[in-house]
Amino acid sequence: MATYADQQAEITEHQSLPTLHWIGDVDGSLAIIDQTRLPLELVEIELTDVDALWEAISTLRVRGAPAIGLAAGYGVVLGVRGAAEGDEADLMARLRKVVEYLAASRPTAVNLSWALARQVRAAKKLAGRPPREIVAGLLAEAHAMYEEDRVMCRAIGRHGAELLADGTGVLTHCNAGALVTADYGTALGVIFAARAAGKRLHVYVDETRPLLQGARLTAWELVQAGIPATLICDSMAASVMREGRIQAVIVGADRIAANGDTANKIGTYQVALCAAAHDIPFYVAAPSSTFDLSIASGAEIPIEQRQAREITHGFGRQTAPTGIDVYNPAFDVTPARVIRAIICEHGVIDPVNAEQIAKVVGTLRVP
Ligand code: MRU
């Protein structure tokens, strides 16, 4: 089996700028691609305090489950480093506040609370050491999560690529590419890996209303990578399936319950139902940090509600009458029964049920 070092050596940069990266030491900053400006501008911004990071997560400058977890890991450093020269009790009190604050920035993706919990455990392990060393330990933990994410995405790509035959038409919804991870992506990572293995694929990209992550971001990543792709409106998915253009659907995930019910971008559920109606396999690709084994089913997943304006003013101008009532849940839950398999870094979970998930993921949660 390949060692961690071997896997690291395999990793190459997949896009010209990483989605996020830390600059400098403990007194440094977090650089992120501002995803709200894509596809027209590829621009990095530097975040130097926890409020700027909170704003960046809640406005989707940095977005997608793994990326917001990684950003939050670094956000803890931004939030507590001001207490590095004080006493330990002050530092720990500040850590609790920062964790609570960041956890509220977006509620659905469990990677966020997973990363924050890891930081709390890292700080506890360093209890008794000078606060400056604890802060340095938190930065080291954020870096460790970042490096692990790169390795996990490559492994997801390798496992998932085997499920896609040469000549497959693949439909994807939202964006689960290099932009949502340290590198390479989850659902798009599978597509990149299948292409790298010489398979000819054609990707159909749902535009993903209301914020157009498919049109703005997935389409951009596929154009960058030179992968044949066609952009469609969300409402066309059933029709392109009936026309025989799609042989597989693959999406990312924001939270997967113990029974396999999966929260992902709003609209994913209806794509899964369309796939089931056409007997097309529907795959979810996600790292183990996206599983929430503390909840039995998708009914317990908190669904983020976002502003009405995203729907009424989505295209830079008003497209609905003033005064109309709007409902804008950012995610939906796809039941496990319509998911053919879940691809994680440990392998392919098939069939998707509580026993299989516990077997593949349950005993492997680290650290
Ligand atoms: O609201 P977003 O853009 O953060 O939603 C992102 C998604 O729903 C992605 O599909 C999900 O986070 C998986 S990313 C690997």
Boltz pocket constraint, residues with backbone or C-beta under 6 A from the ligand:
constraints:
  - pocket:
      binder: B
      contacts: [[A, 60], [A, 63], [A, 64], [A, 65], [A, 66], [A, 109], [A, 173], [A, 174], [A, 175], [A, 176], [A, 177], [A, 180], [A, 186], [A, 187], [A, 213], [A, 251], [A, 252], [A, 253], [A, 254], [A, 264], [A, 265], [A, 266], [A, 285], [A, 330]]
      max_distance: 6.0
